[in-house]
Amino acid sequence: MGLVVRLSALGDIIHTAIILQFLPHKVDWLVEENMAEILEYNPNINKLQKINLKSLKKSKLNIFSEYKKLKALNYDTAIDFQGLLKSAIASKIVAKEVIGRDEVREKLAKIFYTKTLKTSNHTIDRYRLMINQIYGLNISQDEFINHKPFLYFKDKHFTQKKYFSNTKKNIIFIIGSTAKNRLYPVKKWIELANRLNENILIPFGNEEEEKMAFEIAENANVKVLEKMSLNELKATISNADLVIGNDTGPTYIGWANNIPTILLYGTTPISRMYENKTTKIIKSKTAKYLDRLDKTDFSIRDIETKEILKVVDELFN
């Protein structure tokens, strides 16, 4: 049985998980333990193998316990979908054969590969090309674009149901991001909420996002949700009528489960995501059109709320 290796981050794990519905058999998946919930309950995953490389930031001595965990695993083949040095090394420890892409972010990762595959510059399409070559499949781009929902949860995880409306559209704002230049401005979230006149719900994952959420709530009729687990977040977003969000992991839960989703892109390359019937991208007209993230590009701030409202109407009508 093969092992899929994609340790982090949340959005990247979600992007990679699209492959599972197309594989000919179940696979195991090696993932950072704090991200494992996003993959739980997937019928195409046999076992989640969890590792805590994040713990090395607290103490380098933790490397011995994490190495021991990896050494205890034994696979014929590991497929490194991440392309980083840490994922390549982890793959090499657990498997005899390691397959990776020919173009990776950290070039040293290729030292640990026994086989490399030619893929694509498109984030999602490269995974399609990889599984086609590895498993002898012929999955088309259209099949990937029009995928089935692939993130799973239990009904018990819909703990935020009390905040949902039966009379208005339930719209979730995903306001956070790990990079400040991918944040849509708070004042524009406020303007958008006031113009939508629907049931607006805002989840948060850390103190900074919580502060932003309550600032929006002070100036618009929105509800700030309770802090929740990844399983609860999957359930909450998957029960919404619409998701509007920055380029960040939680927004892609909407895309993954075919919930109408509007992605706000400034510096984010269009090649990161597919548009389809339910997922639409609004790209800043002032963005620098590079095929990579530009940390100096804050053009997401230039997206006007009227552009978002136009796409909302298109999705609802």
Secondary structure, DSSP 8 states (H G I E B T S, - for coil): --EEE----HHHHHHHHGGGGG-SS-EEEEEEGGGGGGGTT-TTEEEEEEE-GGGGGT-TTHHHHHHHHHHT--EEEEEESS-SHHHHHHHHHHEEEEEEESS-SSGGGGGG-SEEE---SSTTHHHHHHHHHHHT----HHHHHT--------GGG-TTGGG--SSS-EEEEE---SSGGG---HHHHHHHHHHH-SEEEE--SSHHHHHHHHHHHHHSSEEE-----HHHHHHHHHT-SEEEEESSHHHHHHHHTT--EEEEESSS-GGG----SSEEEEE-TTS---SS--TT--GGGG--HHHHHHHHHHHH-
